[in-house]
Amino acid sequence: MAKLKPPKGKFVATVKVGPKGQIIVPKEVRDMFQIEPGDMLLLLADEEQGIGILPYDSTGQMFDDMFPGKNQEE
């Protein structure tokens, strides 16, 4: 049976939670998002929608959209 590949730019995998509650971000995902050791990630959790993990440096626009108003740098 042939393996199905997700569309370009998509990735599906299972990860295992270790004894310290840690997960490993698969290499393909680290490469896709250019995540390097020491990089910060933002974990979002919602009891109904699940868990999302984003590279921290990509969250600026999201926060601006969530909390419109005056830019803190102004």
Residue pairs with C-beta under 8 A, 6 or more apart in sequence:
6 12
9 32
11 26
11 28
11 29
11 32
13 26
13 28
13 29
15 23
15 24
15 25
15 26
16 23
16 24
17 23
25 35
25 41
25 53
29 35
30 36
33 55
34 55
35 41
35 55
39 55
39 56
40 55
40 56
40 57
41 53
41 54
41 55
41 56
42 53
42 54
42 55
42 56
42 59
43 51
43 52
43 53
44 51
44 52
44 53
44 54
45 51
45 52
54 62
64 71
